[in-house]
Amino acid sequence: MKILERMNKLGFLKEKYLFGLVVLLSISPFLGVTFVPSLDGPAHLYNANLILELLSDNDFISKFYSLTNSPNPNLTGHVILSALLLIFPAFVAEKVMLIFYVIGFSFFFRRLVLVQNPKGVWLSYLGFPIIFSFVFALGFYNFSLGLVFLLWGLYYWIKKETNTLKVSELFALFLLFTLTFFSHVFVFAVFILIVSGRLFFSFFQSASPISASRKLTEFFLSSSLSLGLFVFYFASRPAAHNSVHNSFSQLAEDIVTLNPLVSYSRGREGIFLALVGCVIIYLIVVTLVSRARGRSKSNLKNDSWLILSILLALAYFILPDSNSLGGFINTRVALVFYLFIILWIGAQHLSNKLVIPAIIVVVFSHYQLVDYYSHCIKNMNEIAVNCHEMEEFVKENSVVIPLNYSDNWVTGHFSNYLGIEKPLVILDNYEAINDYFATRWKWESLDEDLYSHMSINDFRCLGKSSYLNQEQMGKIYLLILGNIDNSTDSCGKEKKEELSKYFYPIAKNKHCSLYKERES
């Protein structure tokens, strides 16, 4: 006891240090590996490098790619990565951005809880289980960064909600709105909705220290540019088509079991997410009972979190899961739904005696989830490193065609690791096919058959005729991920015959093989 008392006097037992330890736990998966693999992460790194090559007027890269000429969302992560690539190696640049995401999400979630509920320090731990989700495993960096700017922006707005904003504060809010828009358009829409909702409720508060009309003016002054870009973005795009809807029963099961928070394995992660779900339900019940007994009063602005959560739940069941504008829509909506439910809980004044046991369960579950996440990253890191090792055997300003025979869904774009530090044209570049990223293909440089394979990111049945006599492409390299001998696709035999006839091996490791086109 004396040791604990002395530690307490020295400040070692303060709650903020525990919070810091949980944040360190959350970034620990990034520290023991070279790469932090995800489905789209390699593509983001590769395109960040392409941006630098295009800005430096690389003639070869410019024959195949150009920068988009419209202010689209999905740019923040690429700009940050490109800037970091000027200073750090690619694997360090990626880690710096991901550490910013984890720390930024944790810190601003905590600040957002405390700005509404100064005594709710323990409730600020509720955000940790949301950090790693299926969206993050997919490598949706722009969406993830958008959540950081969303929390930051909402914290800043609520903190200044009862004050008249100075010019510098208006500019800070302007930057937060703009950064959120350029991160992800859906997250920006949520930002606008929650601020608009709080403004709407402020008109019903007669004792407000500042007029609602004044705050409305400040809102429009700070968000006018991003709102204009938001309108322009949708006005300049064709209407959504090819919508795919999940069944109601599947959607209901997923949102109740917290399936959108599963990174890799529902079986391994489900039990700990179930504990988190039970904690959320428990705290909702505690809040409702506390209000029924008069121990806690409702607050119209704080309840805007709950109202928006209900609207998001409705949108979750109505919206398609994918269409021509994007994919995994239900997963993204569910993630923000969870976020606002726990922010509503965080705004409640609950007894620590009731809260702390629940938070112990949350921290324990988060530890178990992070431990499993670390295990998965370490396993995939070996494949990522093997892919990146092939880069030294490929000549600069060359074209690489990837053949993916891996049975791991996460490795879909691992071929992009070849081009994260060297100027290469890798024909698996889904970002350049879509019109809402920073780079785009110059289709005139590619054969129509080659384009058709690129559009589905599958080159396993691509024949030599597709790139024969294309002088602008130079000597072709083929990267094989996995074992082509285990191929079960219909053109596996033909592809092996083509390899032996037109290419020769130049490098091989456990997971990858690299071939170069023979001299004619």
Steps between C-alpha positions, in 0.01 A plus 500: 500500500783740577641447151160576344456809718844633402436427132171683528669804662755505218218495247576157353149374566323784325237394252661686208802270516275197470336661197845558351591134555187388313593733212851347494340155497296611199804602295706196605395289195686748275830489687622143455454472123636662185161556335147528635328299226139555397303448181529854359794627706765401239300676228489820706877490552561426132277784379657740750833421333342542156382849600859599578620355168233690306579823683869451416411459129606137460447454126452124513245509783324791328438284193274277708366720779375852564376683808129559535395855417203525736489554878382152597484347847734209583804727475611571857670166561683516168622855561622408848675187373660688208633765739634234736666314211714809444646446847470132591522157337158373394454257791576778751271748322213252524559443872517872576162554338342200672638602839352846439167332432502292820622782726278757329189284528568415865587856603215682325242241601609561859493878457155481340367301796659729758390826337141385556554304819811614694455217752469232232869404479424129529237519227772630266636142483193389304658613173789254503317195355402705193860583401561169326209389285431330170529840331850542640597145396385590150752785506247781461747760623309804377183389676698430818669840490160653436382361834791674674417835340130442574568450872744791501253727323207407724712549812610842376145605406349392833786657696434835329122454481421760764758755383524745215774371273803710423636514144777252590245261649279527193803416288582198717144375462520568125809278479328220694195505274724504193728219624196287580357551151826411329527189719161345434172637368277285726686600816472865392123460454476362855704796628258743336198311633610496864597869501173590323308297756662678792431836333137401453462405867668824609202696365290341777735603779388838626790532744771455238796738565534571127228528238431199280500724194856610583616139520319422176693780330829366637408153377441620145812716500720209606337230288400689183795381289473136604121507458547643151749226415259242642219619272736523200628148560156341472373739233795413273459124536253270326219357708581189699427167332577130541377507859541186708289458815560258785202317645324650802576193710871517416515872578318448830731217603812697408411818687383313814813280516732796425623319190618827334761518778645157414838544333591146392321218680145506628567187701809636676383858548128442546513399868682818605282721281199331664638619836530853361144477370376391842678796660332742257157350570569509875598870489193586290281331761684679783442832322128436450451382859693801630274732305186319610603545863583867449872457568590619153324756284459490124685759297368583155843565347661194655207289384575610144754213502219254566272659241771485234575141599137409433516673160821310420335173601218571256751588227688178575195292409395714202827572318666248266826341609664602173432690179695689236592765759671264746489181701460372857243773561312306769824433687595868503153610614501239777839616622383861536178374660703327773716810538204729567326254731806492728541879470143532626589271791818702558297818538297353788580572866524149641638375829860374481396204715281385213735603221845377609416124502362537147814681385719224645315257270550736203875538562541124544311434176702764317823339621390162367393648165827691461698186585323304227533791258876505566520129426324544165717796399820309576389212280411729209812711547713209377309494169520879467876497560543224242311707243704812576826305470425447131530875442881495486491261201271722291651778293364849559229623264383152409161332472404219738206265444388327822363146513343431838464132592482563875196369687510790751249777424717763671780455242287627212722806434828382655665530156491876561779460758738485202432863415496676833856633467583458130326642189314200355179448307320215678190398312310414815398853596132513583526864614592622151196320358259690727449873466498591869871458576808709424631310195339369184605287204569635156308227323644583157830345615339161558349233281124451535545139614754611760254761625224240537724297731596810699137591556450177698854487646556149367783423258517125541352436155676791332665386175822619338301655216367762740839668541682384185666773291415777746829683474408761759483231769860381466601166647222345708547346843260244646458471875340179623364504854438149627558176311381486140535120508208488742284703262151367440389766249421393144800676345765382747657257253513761222651757733781262606575428134513872427735554794749242374480627142514878544652557847787385716525501884723760664405480871305281739425482872248323721191680372598674175660423164619763252539448125628723221406501134752326275685684228318453168 
